Amino acid sequence: MPQMSVQPREPLLAYIEANPLVYWLLPESHNPGTDSRRWHMRCHQEAQSFVAVCSRYTTPAEQIIVITSQWALIETHSGLYRDALWQNHAVPRDQRNNPRFDPRKRHPPHDRSLQQATELLERKMDKLSKIVTLRIDVPDTEIWAIALWISQKCGIYAPDCLHLATALQSGCNLLVTQDVGFLNLIHRFQRSGVIGRILQDLFASSTPPTFNACPLLLQGEVRRPGTQTAVQHLATLGYT
């Protein structure tokens, strides 16, 4: 019998913002908060699971394209620097047991921690590029304009405006974030039709892509019923 050809499907585009990237890059947190450390390890494991699924779909027939941005890498480096400051004990003595303290505000910058963050980011992003189909987008004039429009209409925190604008302008089907506030705002603006209108404007001459936002792990503050984790969402689409 002749073999039936398998019809390739459109690639799935998944935008990863800085928060999940930090979880993937760091197996453990050096922040002194015990709960934070445990939660970080769980998120790291889930980020690894997400990357593992993406690594299995790199052919033209079935492909997941992982997209991040230079802006996300800047934020990621900042998160890695913060962790390195805790790791290197470059924190004022009176704050060393305060998990809410942000050591990045110390002055002057800590050269060893900065270098450590830089080397880790470069090494791990190079590794990521070898195991998934990775694309790093550079914010252009259109993305800045979309981010400004989102800020004016939605009041989302400025860095998150850039993440959302990049994901929408790139035609992403999925945005992965562990920022609960950001995730809830995205869901709210999906329900109100704001994101749909942005997509219609961006893809006026074609069918807008479906768009969803998912966390690595569910938290109590995620208020939308039926919210799935990123891995669960991929599974419902047939990516396992």
C-alpha positions in Angstrom: 0.0 0.0 0.0 1.3 3.5 -0.8 2.3 5.5 2.3 0.1 8.4 3.2 2.0 11.7 3.4 1.7 13.5 6.7 0.6 17.1 6.2 3.0 19.4 8.1 1.3 21.8 10.5 2.1 25.5 11.0 5.0 26.0 13.5 3.9 26.9 17.0 5.6 30.1 18.2 6.2 30.4 22.0 7.5 33.6 23.5 9.4 33.2 26.7 9.8 36.3 28.9 12.6 36.9 31.4 11.0 35.3 34.5 10.8 31.8 33.1 14.2 32.2 31.5 15.7 32.9 35.0 14.0 29.8 36.3 15.4 27.7 33.5 18.9 29.1 33.8 19.2 28.8 37.6 18.6 25.3 39.2 18.4 26.9 42.6 18.0 30.3 44.1 20.4 31.8 46.6 17.9 34.1 48.1 17.6 33.3 51.8 13.9 32.8 51.8 13.2 29.1 52.3 9.8 29.2 50.5 11.4 31.1 47.6 14.1 28.5 47.2 11.6 25.6 47.2 9.3 27.4 44.7 12.3 28.3 42.5 13.3 24.6 42.3 9.8 23.6 41.3 9.7 26.3 38.6 13.1 25.3 37.4 12.0 21.7 37.0 8.9 22.8 35.1 10.9 25.1 32.8 13.1 22.1 32.0 10.0 20.1 31.1 8.9 22.9 28.8 12.2 23.1 27.1 12.3 19.3 26.8 9.0 19.3 24.9 10.2 22.1 22.6 13.4 20.2 21.9 11.3 17.3 20.5 9.7 19.5 17.8 12.4 21.0 15.6 11.6 19.7 12.1 9.6 21.6 9.4 6.8 19.1 9.7 6.3 19.7 13.4 8.1 22.6 14.9 7.9 24.7 18.1 9.9 27.9 17.7 11.0 29.4 21.0 11.1 33.2 20.8 12.6 35.6 23.3 13.9 39.1 22.9 17.0 41.2 23.6 14.8 43.0 26.1 14.1 39.7 27.9 17.8 38.9 27.9 18.5 42.3 29.6 16.0 41.5 32.3 17.3 38.0 32.6 20.8 39.2 33.2 19.6 41.5 35.9 17.9 38.5 37.6 21.0 36.5 37.4 23.1 39.3 38.8 20.7 39.6 41.8 21.1 35.9 42.5 24.9 36.1 42.1 25.0 38.9 44.7 23.3 36.6 47.2 25.5 33.8 46.3 28.7 35.9 46.7 27.4 37.4 50.0 27.7 40.9 48.4 24.8 42.1 50.6 24.9 44.4 53.6 25.2 42.4 56.9 21.9 43.8 58.2 20.0 42.5 55.1 21.5 39.0 54.7 18.5 37.3 56.2 15.9 39.5 54.5 14.5 37.7 51.4 12.7 40.9 50.3 15.9 42.9 50.0 17.0 43.7 46.4 20.9 43.6 46.5 21.0 45.1 43.0 20.5 48.5 44.5 23.9 48.3 46.2 26.6 50.7 45.0 29.1 50.4 43.4 28.3 47.4 41.2 29.9 44.1 42.2 32.2 43.1 39.3 32.5 39.4 40.2 28.7 39.0 40.3 28.2 40.9 37.1 30.8 38.7 35.3 29.3 35.5 36.8 25.8 36.5 35.5 27.2 37.4 32.1 29.0 34.1 31.7 26.1 32.0 32.9 23.7 33.8 30.5 26.0 33.4 27.5 26.7 29.7 28.2 23.1 28.6 28.9 21.6 30.6 26.0 24.2 28.9 23.7 23.1 25.6 25.1 19.4 26.5 24.5 20.1 27.4 20.9 21.5 23.9 20.4 18.5 22.0 21.7 15.5 24.0 20.5 14.7 26.2 17.5 15.5 29.5 19.1 14.9 33.0 17.8 15.9 36.2 19.6 13.9 39.2 18.4 15.2 42.8 18.4 12.7 45.5 19.4 12.0 47.6 16.3 10.0 50.8 15.8 6.7 48.9 15.4 7.2 47.0 18.6 7.9 50.2 20.5 4.8 51.7 19.1 2.7 48.7 20.0 4.2 48.7 23.5 3.3 52.4 23.9 -0.3 51.7 22.7 -0.6 48.8 25.2 0.7 51.0 28.0 -1.8 53.8 27.1 -4.8 51.4 26.8 -4.0 48.8 29.5 -1.7 50.3 32.0 0.6 47.3 32.1 4.0 47.8 33.7 6.4 49.1 31.1 8.8 46.1 30.7 5.8 43.8 30.3 4.4 46.0 27.6 7.5 45.2 25.6 7.2 41.5 26.2 3.5 41.5 25.2 4.1 43.7 22.2 7.0 41.5 20.9 4.9 38.3 21.3 1.9 39.8 19.5 4.0 41.4 16.7 5.9 38.1 16.2 2.6 36.2 15.8 3.2 34.0 18.8 0.6 31.5 19.8 1.8 31.3 23.4 3.4 33.6 25.9 5.0 31.9 28.9 5.3 34.0 32.1 5.4 33.2 35.8 4.6 36.8 36.7 1.1 36.3 38.2 0.1 40.0 37.9 1.1 40.1 34.2 -0.6 36.9 33.5 -3.9 38.0 35.0 -3.8 41.3 33.1 -3.3 39.5 29.8 -6.2 37.2 30.6 -8.4 40.3 31.5 -7.5 42.1 28.2 -8.1 38.9 26.3 -11.6 38.7 27.7 -12.2 42.4 27.0 -11.1 42.0 23.4 -8.2 44.4 23.6 -5.6 41.8 22.5 -7.9 40.6 19.7 -8.1 44.2 18.3 -4.3 44.5 18.4 -4.0 41.2 16.5 -6.5 42.3 13.9 -4.6 45.5 13.3 -1.3 43.6 13.1 -2.6 40.9 10.8 -5.1 42.9 8.8 -4.3 41.0 5.5 -4.3 37.5 7.0 -5.9 35.5 9.8 -4.6 36.5 13.2 -2.9 33.7 15.1 -4.5 32.2 18.2 -2.9 33.6 21.3 -2.7 32.2 24.9 -0.7 33.1 28.0 0.3 30.3 30.4 2.5 30.0 33.5 5.1 27.4 34.3 3.3 26.5 37.4 -0.1 27.4 38.8 -0.3 29.7 41.8 -3.3 30.6 44.0 -3.3 34.1 42.6 -4.0 32.9 39.0 -7.7 33.7 39.0 -8.8 32.6 35.6 -10.7 29.3 35.7 -9.3 26.5 33.5 -5.8 28.1 33.3 -3.2 25.5 32.2 0.5 25.4 32.7 2.6 25.9 29.5 3.4 22.2 29.3 -0.3 21.2 29.8 -1.3 23.7 27.1 1.3 22.2 24.6 -0.1 18.7 25.4 -3.6 19.8 24.6 -2.3 20.9 21.2 -0.7 17.5 20.6 2.9 18.4 21.7 4.1 15.9 24.3 
